[in-house]
Amino acid sequence: MKVLLIKDVYKLGRAGDVKKVADGFGRNFLIPQGLAVLATAGALKQVEKIKSQAEIRRNAQNNELKGVADQIKDVTLIFPVKAGETGKLYGSITTGDIAAALTEKTRYEVKRQQVDTQPIRALGEFTARVRLTMDLIPEIKIRRKPGDRDRRPCGRGGEAPQSLGAEGRIRRTRRSPSGITFIPTHPKVSRVSLFLTMDIIIRHAQPDQADALTEIAIAAKRHWNYPERWMQIWLPALTISAEYLSENEAWIAFVNRTPAAWYSLKNADDGLWLDNLWVSPAFIGKGVGRRLFEHALERSRFRGASVLKIEADPNAESFYIRMGARRISEHRSDVDGALRILPVLEIKL
């Protein structure tokens, strides 16, 4: 099958490229993850727009992460390894081990998916590539040597890890590629237990985060099982640009550092509108949307509005009604020959 990439995909291509991929890879990964769409005639009309927006985002990311790349390329990670009396080595060094060690060494969060190497099972010195962006892929050195300690790695110079706070978080903060301040979690803290705490942080969206917002919007829309043909038609409306975020107020909700949902407000001649509110499918029904909508109401009051208007997806109307909105009219639209009735609601502030 042929797909149009709407996001850079490592080792496959850049946003705006048309690629022929295996059906399973396209339908089960690229499309559901918001990385690509079917290369239909309608979608291909958006190629230049997608390339232009991707170039803006890519340049911003490269500028932001150039210093990180310069720091990472000089790193050597040392992994002492246990061996039996016969000299047999135990275990291997995985991408997860390398990512955790590099995060601890540089204080910049690296995910295992960003590390490009095979598991290391032998002694010696090896190299691995760390993908920060499509253009910034520094190499690091990994040294596996005999030792009687466990496999906890140390960076060059034997720097000791920082102490933990009462909640098991490293006190020092850092900024991610999307410009988000985060507090790295200690390797021994369960990610499941952290998720259950639902640590929700809402931050102002920046223009260079347009790609992340687009991904959430597409995934949230696809959650309602609309026909793929409709998704192709809606793609331009679901694609968020840096210009849009520069001109409109938008906020992102993070759950334990993961972008989970976002909304935007837009002024019109007839008042203030909730222009977008999208919740990633993994966080639907977990209170994230409610928290974000309450934040939108607070921001609307701050802007001096007395009413917030909403043109909702029919599947979301019940949510807004539960939050106190009421239907005041409806908007009729045609999608690929099918009639859609969109509820128009308002909530008094």
C-alpha positions, -999 to 999 in steps of 0.1 A, spaced: 0 0 0 11 36 -5 10 61 23 16 98 27 38 105 57 25 134 78 53 130 103 90 122 101 95 85 105 130 73 113 145 50 86 114 54 65 111 90 53 102 126 61 68 143 64 53 148 29 70 117 14 50 91 -4 61 56 6 51 20 -4 49 -1 28 35 -34 38 -2 -34 44 1 -45 80 28 -19 88 6 8 73 -28 -1 87 -16 -14 121 11 11 129 16 41 107 -20 52 102 -33 45 138 -3 63 152 -10 94 132 23 91 113 7 86 78 -25 85 58 -34 67 27 -19 83 -4 -53 92 -19 -57 120 -45 -72 143 -19 -44 137 6 -17 143 -20 -30 178 -25 -17 185 10 19 174 3 34 209 0 16 221 31 27 191 51 63 195 39 64 232 47 50 228 82 73 198 89 103 219 78 94 246 103 90 221 131 122 203 121 143 234 121 130 245 155 137 211 170 172 210 154 180 245 169 167 235 203 185 201 205 219 210 189 234 216 222 221 183 235 235 165 205 269 180 211 268 169 248 257 133 240 283 126 213 311 128 238 295 103 263 310 69 270 288 46 291 305 19 311 286 -13 321 304 -36 345 292 -71 340 291 -102 361 307 -134 349 307 -169 363 337 -189 374 340 -203 338 340 -168 324 304 -170 311 287 -136 309 253 -130 324 226 -110 306 229 -83 279 229 -45 276 195 -35 260 184 -2 245 164 4 277 196 1 298 214 25 275 186 50 275 184 49 313 221 53 317 223 82 292 194 100 309 212 97 343 245 109 328 232 138 308 201 148 327 182 148 294 155 122 291 162 96 264 137 69 255 147 34 245 130 39 211 156 66 204 185 42 208 196 24 177 216 -7 184 213 -44 190 215 -60 224 252 -61 235 261 -96 249 299 -95 246 328 -77 263 344 -47 245 336 -13 231 306 -6 209 287 23 194 251 32 194 232 60 177 207 82 196 180 97 175 171 132 187 156 144 154 157 133 118 189 153 114 206 150 148 216 114 155 248 115 176 268 84 183 279 73 218 304 47 230 294 18 252 320 -2 271 312 -35 286 339 -48 309 343 -75 335 335 -66 371 320 -80 403 293 -54 405 258 -55 392 248 -41 358 240 -6 371 259 16 346 279 47 353 288 75 330 324 86 323 339 100 354 318 77 377 293 104 385 270 94 413 232 96 407 214 125 423 194 119 455 157 114 453 129 135 468 102 121 490 81 111 460 109 91 443 117 118 417 150 132 407 148 168 419 165 183 389 143 192 359 150 193 322 133 202 290 121 176 264 123 180 226 88 194 226 98 221 251 82 206 281 98 207 315 98 173 332 111 156 362 127 122 353 115 93 374 139 70 391 143 36 374 131 18 405 98 37 406 70 18 390 56 35 359 22 18 367 21 34 401 30 68 387 2 65 361 -23 56 388 -15 89 406 -27 107 375 -2 136 379 -18 160 354 0 192 345 -14 217 320 10 239 301 7 266 274 12 250 240 41 263 219 43 266 181 70 239 179 45 214 195 21 215 166 31 180 155 23 165 189 -11 182 189 -19 170 154 -11 135 164 -35 136 194 -63 152 173 -61 125 146 -59 97 171 -89 111 190 -110 115 159 -101 80 147 -112 66 181 -148 70 170 -143 46 141 -152 70 113 -146 57 78 -110 62 66 -123 82 36 -138 107 61 -105 109 80 -87 118 47 -113 146 41 -108 159 77 -70 157 76 -64 194 68 -87 205 96 -70 181 121 -35 193 111 -23 220 135 3 245 123 28 265 142 11 296 128 -22 285 144 -6 281 178 10 315 174 -23 332 168 -46 312 192 -44 303 228 -38 265 233 -30 244 263 -17 208 267 -24 184 295 4 160 304 -1 129 325 32 119 340 51 138 313 30 122 285 10 146 262 -26 134 268 -50 161 256 -52 196 245 -76 225 237 -76 258 220 -98 290 223 -106 312 193 -122 346 191 -150 351 165 -174 379 157 -201 361 177 -180 355 208 -154 331 222 -153 295 209 -137 263 221 -121 256 188 -105 223 197 -106 198 226 -90 164 219 -81 136 243 -58 108 234 -77 75 233 -55 61 261 -67 88 285 -104 89 275 -126 83 306 -98 90 331 -107 125 341 -82 143 318 -108 158 295 -128 171 325 -97 187 340 -88 203 307 -123 216 301 -124 231 335 -91 248 327 -107 261 295 -135 277 315 -111 294 338 -92 308 309 -124 320 292 -134 338 324 -100 353 326 -104 367 291 -136 384 301 -161 361 283 -195 355 298 -203 325 275 -182 299 258 -195 283 226 -188 249 213 -194 231 180 -190 195 191 -186 161 175 -219 143 181 -200 117 202 -188 144 226 -221 162 231 -230 141 262 -196 151 278 -202 188 274 -238 185 287 -225 167 318 -201 196 322 -230 221 322 -233 231 286 -267 232 267 -275 228 231 -286 260 214 -286 251 177 -270 227 152 -248 228 122 -255 206 92 -226 195 70 -220 170 42 -191 146 44 -185 124 13 -222 126 5 -234 118 41 -253 143 62 -238 151 96 -256 171 123 -231 188 146 -246 201 179 -238 237 188 -236 243 226 -229 270 250 -219 272 287 -224 303 308 -193 313 327 
